Amino acid sequence: LNIKQHALHCSKISQLISRIATHITFSSTETLLELSHYGLTPVESFSPTEESERDIETSIPILNGKTVQWQIANSEPISAIFLKLGTCGRINHCHLVLSIFKKQQDRLELVTELKREGASVQDNQWTEFILDTPLLPNQYICQLQSPDADNNNNTLFLWLTVEDAFSIETRTLELSDYGLTPILSFSPTQKTHRNLESAIPIKRGKILQWHLVKNNEPV
């Protein structure tokens, strides 16, 4: 792809994940939003010098009553976690709580809890969560909350990007888990173009799976 085609391709995918993110944030009855279930992950870094912009990204509000969860795996000790947050161009009088857990058999053990004042967050920039003790190499579960957000004028946003769905160990990729479906038709005369569309590689060793419904009529 040339630069223009690449930018258009990324823009379409960003629109897709924006729809998915909006749905899981506002429509889900669950209070815990596990991002990996939707092939999403925060825009994050362990170094402040890393570029914060991603080709594909969208943001969701960090709502009062919702917990955003994701996993991290580090091969070296971590002394700080940087999350890309949005302010909607205003000062938000609320707080963020980042809880980090380690999985112990069938339960989660709290490792540390980090807090930040919403008023100190800069729009679309890294927000630093400094650890009192570095996280040793391991797998951890992160949970982000804003317990005093008003879900209106004092609410921050978390920037998300996409995980590599094809790095998942399972052989079968269920498209509905990511809010996706193939562009298909039951008639050769139907247009193939969609307003929101993107392509993925059909890789050896992977199976793509989706559901097919045709109003009880023969196909």
C-alpha positions in Angstrom: 0.0 0.0 0.0 1.2 3.6 -0.7 1.0 6.2 2.1 -2.5 7.5 1.0 -4.0 4.0 0.7 -2.4 3.0 4.1 -3.9 6.1 5.7 -7.4 5.4 4.3 -7.1 1.7 5.3 -6.2 2.7 8.9 -9.0 5.3 9.0 -11.6 2.7 8.1 -10.3 0.3 10.7 -10.4 3.1 13.3 -14.0 3.7 12.4 -14.8 0.0 12.9 -13.1 -0.2 16.3 -14.8 3.1 17.3 -18.2 1.5 16.7 -17.1 -1.6 18.7 -15.7 0.5 21.6 -18.8 2.7 21.8 -21.0 -0.4 21.9 -19.1 -2.1 24.7 -18.9 1.1 26.7 -22.5 2.2 26.6 -24.5 -0.9 25.6 -22.9 -3.6 27.7 -24.7 -4.5 31.0 -21.3 -5.7 32.4 -19.5 -3.4 34.7 -16.1 -5.0 33.8 -14.9 -4.4 30.2 -12.2 -6.9 29.3 -10.6 -5.3 26.3 -9.0 -8.5 25.0 -12.4 -9.9 24.3 -12.8 -7.3 21.6 -9.3 -7.4 20.2 -8.5 -4.0 21.8 -5.7 -2.8 24.1 -4.9 0.6 25.6 -2.3 2.9 23.9 0.3 2.4 26.5 4.1 2.4 27.0 6.7 1.7 29.7 8.8 4.6 28.4 7.9 8.3 28.0 10.0 8.7 24.9 7.9 6.3 22.8 5.6 7.9 20.3 2.0 8.0 21.6 0.3 8.1 18.2 -0.9 4.8 16.6 -2.0 4.3 13.0 -5.3 2.7 14.3 -6.8 4.2 17.5 -10.0 5.3 19.1 -11.0 6.5 22.6 -13.6 5.5 25.1 -14.8 7.4 28.2 -13.7 6.1 31.6 -17.2 6.0 33.1 -18.2 5.9 36.8 -19.4 2.4 37.5 -17.3 0.8 34.7 -13.9 -0.9 35.0 -11.6 -1.3 32.0 -9.4 -4.3 32.2 -6.4 -5.5 30.1 -3.3 -7.6 30.5 0.4 -6.7 30.3 3.4 -9.0 30.1 6.9 -7.6 30.8 10.3 -9.2 30.1 12.1 -6.5 32.1 11.3 -4.6 35.4 8.8 -1.8 35.0 9.0 1.4 37.0 6.2 3.3 35.4 3.2 2.8 33.1 2.2 5.5 30.6 -1.3 5.6 29.3 -2.5 7.9 26.5 -5.6 9.7 27.9 -7.9 12.4 26.5 -9.5 15.3 28.3 -12.0 16.5 25.6 -10.1 19.8 25.8 -11.2 20.6 29.3 -10.1 20.3 32.9 -11.7 17.2 34.4 -12.3 17.2 38.2 -12.2 13.5 38.8 -9.7 10.9 39.7 -8.2 7.8 38.1 -7.4 4.6 39.9 -5.1 2.1 38.2 -5.0 -1.3 40.0 -2.5 -3.9 39.0 -3.1 -7.6 39.9 -1.1 -10.8 39.6 -3.1 -14.0 39.0 -2.6 -16.6 41.7 -4.3 -19.8 40.8 -8.0 -19.0 40.8 -7.9 -15.5 42.3 -6.3 -12.1 41.7 -3.8 -10.7 44.1 -3.5 -6.9 44.3 0.1 -5.8 43.6 -0.3 -2.1 43.7 -2.8 0.7 43.3 -1.9 4.0 41.6 -3.9 7.2 41.6 -3.9 10.3 39.4 -5.9 13.6 39.6 -7.9 14.2 36.4 -7.1 17.9 36.4 -3.4 17.0 35.8 -4.0 15.0 32.7 -3.0 16.6 29.4 -5.1 16.0 26.3 -3.9 13.1 24.0 -0.5 12.9 25.9 1.1 10.2 28.0 -0.1 10.2 31.6 2.5 8.6 33.9 1.6 6.2 36.7 4.8 5.8 38.8 5.3 2.5 40.7 6.7 2.6 44.2 8.3 -0.8 43.5 9.2 -1.9 40.0 7.1 -4.7 38.5 9.2 -7.8 38.1 8.9 -9.7 34.8 5.6 -11.5 34.8 2.1 -11.3 33.5 -0.2 -8.8 35.2 -3.8 -7.7 35.0 -4.6 -3.9 34.9 -7.9 -2.4 35.9 -8.6 1.3 35.3 -11.5 3.1 37.1 -12.7 6.7 37.6 -15.0 6.3 40.7 -16.0 10.0 40.9 -16.5 10.8 37.2 -19.8 12.4 36.5 -20.0 10.7 33.1 -20.5 14.1 31.5 -18.3 17.2 32.0 -15.8 15.6 34.4 -14.9 12.4 32.6 -11.6 11.4 31.0 -11.0 9.2 27.9 -8.7 6.2 27.4 -7.1 5.8 23.9 -7.3 2.2 22.5 -5.7 0.5 19.6 -6.0 -3.0 18.1 -4.3 -6.2 19.3 -2.9 -8.5 16.6 -5.8 -10.9 16.4 -3.6 -13.5 14.6 -1.2 -13.7 17.5 -4.0 -15.4 19.5 -3.0 -19.0 20.2 -6.4 -20.4 19.4 -6.7 -21.8 15.8 -10.2 -20.6 15.1 -10.9 -16.9 15.0 -14.6 -16.1 15.7 -15.3 -12.9 13.9 -18.3 -12.0 16.0 -16.1 -11.8 19.1 -14.6 -8.7 17.4 -17.9 -7.2 16.1 -16.9 -8.2 12.5 -18.5 -10.2 9.7 -17.3 -11.0 6.1 -18.6 -8.9 3.2 -20.9 -11.5 1.6 -24.1 -11.7 -0.4 -26.6 -14.3 -1.5 -27.0 -12.5 -4.9 -24.3 -11.7 -7.5 -26.0 -8.4 -8.3 -25.6 -6.9 -4.8 -22.9 -4.3 -4.4 -19.8 -5.4 -2.7 -18.7 -2.0 -1.3 -19.5 -1.1 2.3 -19.1 2.2 4.1 -16.8 0.5 6.7 -14.6 -2.3 5.5 -11.1 -3.7 5.9 -9.2 -6.7 4.8 -7.4 -9.4 6.9 -5.0 -12.1 5.7 -6.3 -15.6 5.5 -3.3 -17.3 7.2 -2.2 -20.9 7.0 -3.2 -22.7 10.2 -6.0 -20.3 11.0 -9.8 -20.8 10.6 -12.2 -17.8 10.2 -15.6 -18.5 11.6 -18.9 -16.5 11.5 -22.7 -17.0 11.8 -25.0 -17.1 8.8 -28.7 -16.3 9.0 -31.0 -16.1 5.9 -34.6 -15.7 7.2 -35.4 -19.4 7.0 -35.1 -19.3 3.2 -32.9 -21.6 1.1 -29.5 -20.2 0.1 
